[in-house]
Amino acid sequence: MLQLLLNQAEMNGFEFQPWYQAHVHPAWPGHEAAVSMLSREGRHYTLLFSHGFARAFWRTGSQIAFAVPSSTYNRVNGQGKVLEVTRKGFTRRTSKPHIWKYHLSRMAAAEDPFEYITRFLPSRHQGRSTGGEADESRPPA
C-alpha cells in the first residue's frame, strides 16, 4: 500500500530519492529497498507526513476526486432535540490551492492516518467506502 501511495505522489512530481537522502539516510539503497525499509521499520509516517509528499500526493492546485464515506452522527436542532443524521457516501472534487495542508492536518487527527490517506487512491473511491465521519474529508469553506 505504501508503494501505491508513493506512486501517486511520484506521478504528481514528488522525488523520492532526494527526499529519502535528506530525511532518512544519505546513502540511497535503491527504490524498492528504501520503500521496504520505511515500511519494515515503521518509518512510513515520516514520508506520509512530509510536506513535499503531501503537496504532491494531493496535487496542489489541481482538481482531485476522493470518496467521502457514509456516516451517521448526532446533532442538536433548534428546539434542543438530538437528531440522528445519516449521510450517504459520495465523491467529492476539489481544487483548493492549499488543500494538502487541510488533509495533512486531518490525517494527523485521524485514528488511523494510513487508512485516511489510502481513501484518496484512485482505486479506493471507485465504489468502495470506509468507515469514519464524512466531515473528515470536507475542506474548509
CYANA upper distance limits for C-alpha pairs under 8 A (distance plus 0.5 A):
  1 MET  CA      5 LEU  CA      6.89
  1 MET  CA    118 THR  CA      8.36
  2 LEU  CA      6 LEU  CA      6.64
  2 LEU  CA     35 VAL  CA      7.96
  2 LEU  CA     39 SER  CA      7.76
  2 LEU  CA     44 HIS  CA      8.00
  3 GLN  CA      7 ASN  CA      6.49
  3 GLN  CA     35 VAL  CA      7.37
  4 LEU  CA      8 GLN  CA      6.83
  4 LEU  CA    121 LEU  CA      8.27
  5 LEU  CA      9 ALA  CA      7.00
  5 LEU  CA     57 PHE  CA      8.14
  5 LEU  CA    118 THR  CA      7.64
  5 LEU  CA    121 LEU  CA      7.55
  6 LEU  CA     10 GLU  CA      6.51
  6 LEU  CA     16 PHE  CA      8.48
  6 LEU  CA     57 PHE  CA      8.47
  7 ASN  CA     11 MET  CA      6.58
  8 GLN  CA     12 ASN  CA      7.11
  8 GLN  CA     57 PHE  CA      6.55
  8 GLN  CA    121 LEU  CA      7.91
  9 ALA  CA     13 GLY  CA      7.02
  9 ALA  CA     14 PHE  CA      5.83
  9 ALA  CA     53 PHE  CA      6.81
  9 ALA  CA     54 ALA  CA      8.26
  9 ALA  CA     56 ALA  CA      5.45
  9 ALA  CA     57 PHE  CA      4.65
  9 ALA  CA     58 TRP  CA      8.25
 10 GLU  CA     14 PHE  CA      4.90
 10 GLU  CA     15 GLU  CA      6.75
 10 GLU  CA     16 PHE  CA      7.77
 10 GLU  CA     56 ALA  CA      7.77
 10 GLU  CA     57 PHE  CA      8.32
 12 ASN  CA     56 ALA  CA      5.79
 12 ASN  CA     57 PHE  CA      7.19
 12 ASN  CA     59 ARG  CA      6.91
 13 GLY  CA     56 ALA  CA      6.59
 14 PHE  CA     52 GLY  CA      7.41
 14 PHE  CA     53 PHE  CA      6.66
 14 PHE  CA     56 ALA  CA      6.04
 14 PHE  CA     57 PHE  CA      8.34
 15 GLU  CA     19 TRP  CA      6.98
 16 PHE  CA     20 TYR  CA      6.46
 17 GLN  CA     21 GLN  CA      6.67
 17 GLN  CA     28 TRP  CA      7.49
 17 GLN  CA     31 HIS  CA      7.90
 18 PRO  CA     22 ALA  CA      6.61
 19 TRP  CA     23 HIS  CA      6.46
 19 TRP  CA     24 VAL  CA      8.36
 20 TYR  CA     24 VAL  CA      5.63
 20 TYR  CA     25 HIS  CA      6.87
 20 TYR  CA     26 PRO  CA      7.98
 20 TYR  CA     28 TRP  CA      8.00
 20 TYR  CA     34 ALA  CA      8.15
 21 GLN  CA     25 HIS  CA      5.46
 21 GLN  CA     26 PRO  CA      4.71
 21 GLN  CA     27 ALA  CA      6.88
 21 GLN  CA     28 TRP  CA      6.89
 22 ALA  CA     26 PRO  CA      6.87
 28 TRP  CA     34 ALA  CA      7.94
 29 PRO  CA     33 ALA  CA      6.28
 29 PRO  CA     34 ALA  CA      6.46
 30 GLY  CA     34 ALA  CA      6.48
 31 HIS  CA     35 VAL  CA      6.80
 32 GLU  CA     36 SER  CA      6.53
 33 ALA  CA     37 MET  CA      6.48
 34 ALA  CA     38 LEU  CA      6.77
 35 VAL  CA     39 SER  CA      6.67
 36 SER  CA     40 ARG  CA      6.27
 37 MET  CA     41 GLU  CA      6.33
 37 MET  CA     43 ARG  CA      8.29
 38 LEU  CA     42 GLY  CA      6.50
 38 LEU  CA     43 ARG  CA      5.16
 38 LEU  CA     44 HIS  CA      5.39
 39 SER  CA     43 ARG  CA      6.73
 39 SER  CA     44 HIS  CA      5.99
 43 ARG  CA     47 LEU  CA      7.97
 44 HIS  CA     48 LEU  CA      6.79
 45 TYR  CA     49 PHE  CA      6.28
 46 THR  CA     50 SER  CA      6.75
 47 LEU  CA     53 PHE  CA      7.14
 48 LEU  CA     53 PHE  CA      7.00
 48 LEU  CA     54 ALA  CA      7.33
 49 PHE  CA     53 PHE  CA      7.84
 49 PHE  CA     54 ALA  CA      7.26
 49 PHE  CA    104 LEU  CA      7.26
 49 PHE  CA    108 ALA  CA      8.45
 50 SER  CA     54 ALA  CA      6.72
 51 HIS  CA     55 ARG  CA      6.45
 52 GLY  CA     56 ALA  CA      6.83
 53 PHE  CA     57 PHE  CA      6.38
 54 ALA  CA     58 TRP  CA      6.47
 54 ALA  CA    100 TRP  CA      6.25
 54 ALA  CA    101 LYS  CA      8.25
 54 ALA  CA    104 LEU  CA      7.30
 55 ARG  CA     59 ARG  CA      6.44
 55 ARG  CA     60 THR  CA      6.10
 55 ARG  CA    100 TRP  CA      5.98
 55 ARG  CA    101 LYS  CA      8.41
 56 ALA  CA     60 THR  CA      7.17
 57 PHE  CA    100 TRP  CA      8.39
 58 TRP  CA     64 ILE  CA      7.91
 58 TRP  CA     99 ILE  CA      7.63
 58 TRP  CA    100 TRP  CA      5.91
 59 ARG  CA     63 GLN  CA      8.08
 59 ARG  CA     64 ILE  CA      7.88
 59 ARG  CA    100 TRP  CA      8.05
 60 THR  CA     95 SER  CA      8.25
 60 THR  CA     96 LYS  CA      7.94
 60 THR  CA     97 PRO  CA      5.80
 60 THR  CA     98 HIS  CA      6.53
 60 THR  CA     99 ILE  CA      7.19
 60 THR  CA    100 TRP  CA      7.01
 61 GLY  CA     95 SER  CA      5.97
 61 GLY  CA     96 LYS  CA      6.26
 61 GLY  CA     97 PRO  CA      4.53
 61 GLY  CA     98 HIS  CA      7.49
 61 GLY  CA     99 ILE  CA      8.36
 62 SER  CA     94 THR  CA      8.31
 62 SER  CA     95 SER  CA      5.68
 62 SER  CA     96 LYS  CA      8.09
 62 SER  CA     97 PRO  CA      7.94
 63 GLN  CA     93 ARG  CA      6.95
 63 GLN  CA     94 THR  CA      5.76
 63 GLN  CA     95 SER  CA      4.79
 63 GLN  CA     96 LYS  CA      8.37
 64 ILE  CA     93 ARG  CA      5.96
 64 ILE  CA     94 THR  CA      6.14
 64 ILE  CA     95 SER  CA      7.18
 65 ALA  CA     91 THR  CA      6.91
 65 ALA  CA     92 ARG  CA      6.00
 65 ALA  CA     93 ARG  CA      4.85
 65 ALA  CA     94 THR  CA      7.21
 65 ALA  CA    120 PHE  CA      8.10
 66 PHE  CA     91 THR  CA      6.02
 66 PHE  CA     92 ARG  CA      5.98
 66 PHE  CA     93 ARG  CA      7.10
 66 PHE  CA    119 ARG  CA      7.31
 66 PHE  CA    120 PHE  CA      5.72
 66 PHE  CA    121 LEU  CA      8.18
 66 PHE  CA    122 PRO  CA      8.01
 66 PHE  CA    125 HIS  CA      6.27
 67 ALA  CA     89 GLY  CA      7.64
 67 ALA  CA     90 PHE  CA      6.45
 67 ALA  CA     91 THR  CA      5.14
 67 ALA  CA     92 ARG  CA      6.80
 67 ALA  CA    119 ARG  CA      6.94
 67 ALA  CA    120 PHE  CA      7.54
 67 ALA  CA    124 ARG  CA      8.05
 67 ALA  CA    125 HIS  CA      5.33
 67 ALA  CA    128 ARG  CA      8.38
 67 ALA  CA    129 SER  CA      7.02
 68 VAL  CA     89 GLY  CA      5.89
 68 VAL  CA     90 PHE  CA      5.87
 68 VAL  CA     91 THR  CA      6.46
 68 VAL  CA     92 ARG  CA      7.19
 68 VAL  CA    129 SER  CA      7.69
 68 VAL  CA    134 ALA  CA      6.03
 68 VAL  CA    137 SER  CA      6.74
 69 PRO  CA     88 LYS  CA      7.67
 69 PRO  CA     89 GLY  CA      4.81
 69 PRO  CA     90 PHE  CA      7.19
 69 PRO  CA    129 SER  CA      5.51
 69 PRO  CA    130 THR  CA      6.04
 69 PRO  CA    131 GLY  CA      6.68
 69 PRO  CA    132 GLY  CA      7.31
 69 PRO  CA    133 GLU  CA      7.69
 69 PRO  CA    134 ALA  CA      6.24
 70 SER  CA     86 THR  CA      7.99
 70 SER  CA     87 ARG  CA      6.02
 70 SER  CA     88 LYS  CA      5.04
 70 SER  CA     89 GLY  CA      4.46
 70 SER  CA     90 PHE  CA      8.11
 70 SER  CA    129 SER  CA      7.85
 70 SER  CA    130 THR  CA      8.26
 70 SER  CA    131 GLY  CA      7.54
 70 SER  CA    132 GLY  CA      8.21
 70 SER  CA    133 GLU  CA      8.01
 70 SER  CA    134 ALA  CA      6.99
 71 SER  CA     86 THR  CA      6.31
 71 SER  CA     87 ARG  CA      5.85
 71 SER  CA     88 LYS  CA      7.28
 71 SER  CA     89 GLY  CA      7.88
 71 SER  CA    131 GLY  CA      7.66
 71 SER  CA    132 GLY  CA      6.94
 71 SER  CA    133 GLU  CA      5.91
 71 SER  CA    134 ALA  CA      6.32
 72 THR  CA     84 GLU  CA      7.33
 72 THR  CA     85 VAL  CA      6.03
 72 THR  CA     86 THR  CA      4.80
 72 THR  CA     87 ARG  CA      6.79
 72 THR  CA    133 GLU  CA      7.99
 73 TYR  CA     84 GLU  CA      6.22
 73 TYR  CA     85 VAL  CA      5.88
 73 TYR  CA     86 THR  CA      7.12
 73 TYR  CA    133 GLU  CA      8.36
 74 ASN  CA     82 VAL  CA      6.84
 74 ASN  CA     83 LEU  CA      6.01
 74 ASN  CA     84 GLU  CA      4.98
 74 ASN  CA     85 VAL  CA      6.42
 75 ARG  CA     82 VAL  CA      6.09
 75 ARG  CA     83 LEU  CA      5.89
 75 ARG  CA     84 GLU  CA      6.99
 75 ARG  CA     85 VAL  CA      7.61
 76 VAL  CA     80 GLY  CA      6.08
 76 VAL  CA     81 LYS  CA      5.96
 76 VAL  CA     82 VAL  CA      4.98
 76 VAL  CA     83 LEU  CA      6.53
 77 ASN  CA     81 LYS  CA      6.08
 77 ASN  CA     82 VAL  CA      7.00
 77 ASN  CA     83 LEU  CA      7.40
 87 ARG  CA    134 ALA  CA      8.16
 89 GLY  CA    129 SER  CA      7.63
 89 GLY  CA    134 ALA  CA      8.21
 91 THR  CA    125 HIS  CA      7.81
 95 SER  CA     99 ILE  CA      8.02
 98 HIS  CA    102 TYR  CA      7.76
 99 ILE  CA    103 HIS  CA      6.84
 99 ILE  CA    139 PRO  CA      7.60
100 TRP  CA    104 LEU  CA      6.42
101 LYS  CA    105 SER  CA      6.78
102 TYR  CA    106 ARG  CA      6.78
102 TYR  CA    139 PRO  CA      7.15
102 TYR  CA    140 PRO  CA      8.24
103 HIS  CA    107 MET  CA      6.39
103 HIS  CA    137 SER  CA      7.88
103 HIS  CA    139 PRO  CA      8.39
104 LEU  CA    108 ALA  CA      6.72
105 SER  CA    109 ALA  CA      6.83
106 ARG  CA    110 ALA  CA      6.55
106 ARG  CA    136 GLU  CA      6.90
106 ARG  CA    137 SER  CA      8.22
107 MET  CA    112 ASP  CA      8.33
107 MET  CA    113 PRO  CA      5.40
107 MET  CA    114 PHE  CA      8.42
107 MET  CA    116 TYR  CA      6.44
107 MET  CA    117 ILE  CA      7.33
108 ALA  CA    113 PRO  CA      6.75
109 ALA  CA    113 PRO  CA      8.13
110 ALA  CA    116 TYR  CA      7.29
112 ASP  CA    116 TYR  CA      6.88
113 PRO  CA    117 ILE  CA      6.83
114 PHE  CA    118 THR  CA      6.73
115 GLU  CA    119 ARG  CA      7.12
116 TYR  CA    120 PHE  CA      8.35
117 ILE  CA    121 LEU  CA      8.19
118 THR  CA    124 ARG  CA      7.57
119 ARG  CA    124 ARG  CA      6.02
119 ARG  CA    125 HIS  CA      7.12
119 ARG  CA    129 SER  CA      8.23
119 ARG  CA    130 THR  CA      8.13
120 PHE  CA    124 ARG  CA      7.18
120 PHE  CA    125 HIS  CA      7.51
121 LEU  CA    125 HIS  CA      7.53
122 PRO  CA    126 GLN  CA      7.53
124 ARG  CA    128 ARG  CA      6.43
124 ARG  CA    129 SER  CA      7.78
125 HIS  CA    129 SER  CA      7.21
132 GLY  CA    136 GLU  CA      8.17
134 ALA  CA    138 ARG  CA      7.56
